[in-house]
Amino acid sequence: MQAAPLFLDTRLVEIHRRLLAYYGQPAARDVWDPLKQFIYSMLSSRTKTEVTFEVVAHLQKHFGSWEALRDAPLGEIEEAIRGVTFPEQKAVHLKQALEQIAQRCGRLSLDFLSSYRTDKVRSWLEGFDGVGVKTSAAVVNFSSLRRRAICVDSHHLRVTQRLGLVGKSADARETEDRLMEMAPVEWSPVMLDEHHTLIKTHGQRICTFKQPRCTICPLLELCPTGAGAVGSSRAS
């Protein structure tokens, strides 16, 4: 007797289709080497994208090399990243990580990670203080490593919870695991990057933290939270 086929959850595909139609094709990413992406992602938590870009550009101009950044006094690093949130803590974690990478690998580079399995890359990266699942996903998916992963930031977490794809208490790791189960196997790393960008854009423009604009949301028909909010508003 043949086993019944597993139910295929196609909601992620439909969400992607609707967001792509609404926002258009995201701009192509400027793909960096893993070390630069690692530095950017360590600094980007709870900081606007444009601010983090400016800070990373400033680091390159001010120090001239990542080795000079690594060897700089902690106070100078902290001042150089003053534009990001929690610069005191991030300066400590950044300097420590760069020192440890050089000590473990003999030079300041993460290019060697290209020979590792994706799960090993992520485990290795998450061994550094200040590096969690979001940063490891960003490095493996956004950088020139270009592996399958979905970077779950605060926008992505909020949108997926409101859509009912994960529970309200789900963290970034649980959310990514669930989304990767739902993502079609044929979605390439670039496609997963595109999906991240679309969800992030949606969280910034419509599905915002304080005042989500549910009445104009292209995902309203798929969203139990939005449907409930609109229904309550109309009833009152």
N, C-alpha and C positions, 0 to 999 in steps of 0.2 A: 504493500500500500504506500503510495507516494505521499510524503509529508506536505501539509498545507503550506503555501508560500507565506513568508513573513510579511507583516503589514509594513508597507513602505511609507514613512512619514515624509510627504513632499512639501511641507509647509516652508522649509528653508528655501527651496527652489522658487516657490511662488513669491515669497518675501523679496528675494533677490530680483526677480523679474519686475515686480512692481516698483521697487526703489530705483532700479536702473531706468525704467520708463519715466519716472518722476524727476530724478536728478540728472540723468544723462550719464554717459561714460566718465568715470573718474579719470583725472589726469594720470598719465603714466608716472610711476614712482621713479625717482632718481635713486637707483640701487647702489648702496654703499658696501664697502667691505665689512666683514663681521665686527671688527673692533670699533669702527666708527658708529655702526648701528648700536652696538652694546653701550657705548658712552652716551649716545643720544637717548636711548631707552632708559638708562639709569636716571637720567636727569628729567625725563618727560612726565613723570608721575604728578598728577594734579597741576599740571602747567600747560598753558595754551600752546598749541603746536607751533605757531609763529614765534612765540617767545623762546621755545626750546631750540628752534632752528637758529635764531639769532645768537643764543648763548653758545651753541656748538661752533658756529662760524667765528665767534669772538675767541673761543678757546684756540682754534687753529691759527688765527691771526696773531694772538697775543703770545702764545707759547712756541709756535712754529713747528712743533712735533709733539706726538703723544708721549714720547720719552721725556721731553722737557716738562710736560704737564705732570707726568708721574713723579718727577724729581722735585717739583716746585714745593715750597713751604705750604702747609695746609691752609694758612691764612690767605695766601695769594690765590689758591684755588677757590676757596670760599668766596672771595671777593669777585673772582672772574665769573662765577656762576650765580651771582647775586640775583639775577632776574628770575630764576626758577624758585619754586616753593621749597621750603626746608633746606636752604643752601648749606647750613652748618652740618646737618646729618649727611646730605648727599656728597659733600666734599670729602668727608671721612671715608664713606663707602667707595667713592670713585678712586681716591688715591690708594686705598688698600687693595682694591681689585686690580688696578694697573700694576702695582708692585707684585702682587701674587701671580698674575699672568706671566710677567717677565721671569720670576723666580722658577715657576713650574715648567715654562716652555723654553727658557733660554733666550727669548727675545719677546718684544712687545707686539704680538700679532695673534690673531685668532684664525688665521687662514688654515691652520692645520685641522680645524674642526670639519673641514669638507670631507675628510676621510672617516669621520665617525658616523654611526647610525644616529638618526634624529633623536631618539630617546636618550642616547648617551650624551649628545650635545646638550640637551636641555637639562639633564641631571647635573652635568659638569658646570654649566652656567649658574644654576640655582644653588650651587655650593658657596657662592660668594655672598657676603652680607649685603643686604639691600637689593638683591636680585630675586624676583619671584617668577611666577608662571607667565605673567604678562611680558616681562622683559625677555625671558627665554623664547617665548613664542615670536616676539618681534624680531629677534636676531635670526632665528631659523627661517622665518617666512619672508621678512622684508629685505634682508641682506642678500649678498651674492650667493649665499648658501641655497636660498630658494627651495625650502622644504615645505611639506604640508603641515600647516598649523593655522589656528585662528587666534589672533591677538585680541584678548578680551579686555578692553579698557572700561572705565566707569560708564561711558555712554552705552557701550555694547551690553554691559551687564544690566543696566536699567531697561533698555529696550527689550532684551530677550525675556526679562522677568515680566514686564508688562504684557508681552505677547503670550505669556504662559508656556514658553518653551522650556523654562526651568522654574524651580520653586523660588519663593521670595528670599529664602536664606542661602541660595546657591552662591558659591564664591567663583572666582575666575577659573580655577582648575575644573571644578564640576561643570561649569557652563561650557568651557571649551570642549571637554569630553563629550558632552551631550550634543553640541553643535557638530562636532566631527563625526558623530554617529549619523547625524541627519544629512551631512553634506555628501552629495553624490561622489562616488569614487573617481569619476572622470573630471571632477573639478581640480584643476592644476593648482600649484602654489600661487601662481599669479591670480587665478580666479578667486582663491581664498583671500588673498590680499585685497582684491577688488571688493569682495563682500564685506570685509572689515571696514573699508573706507565708506561704503554706502551706509552701513549701520551707524558708523561714527557721525557721518554727515546728518543722518536722520535724527540722531540724539542731540546734535547741536542746534538744529534748525526747527524741528517740529516736536519731537518727543523729548522735550527739555525736562530738567529736574523739577522746577517749580511750577511752571505753567504750560503743560503740554497742549498743543493746538490740535486736539483730537478731531475737530469737525472738518479739518482740511487734510487729515492724514491719509495717505494712499494705502495704509495698512489697516484702516479702521475695521473693515469687514473681517479681518483675521485676528483682531485684538479684543480679547474679553475685557481688558481694563478700559480701553477706549470706548467700547460699545456701552459698557456700564456707565461711564462718566457722561457720555452724550445722552443716553436714555434718562438718567437722573436729571440732567439739565432741562430736557424737554418736558419732563413730567412736572417740574417745578414752575 
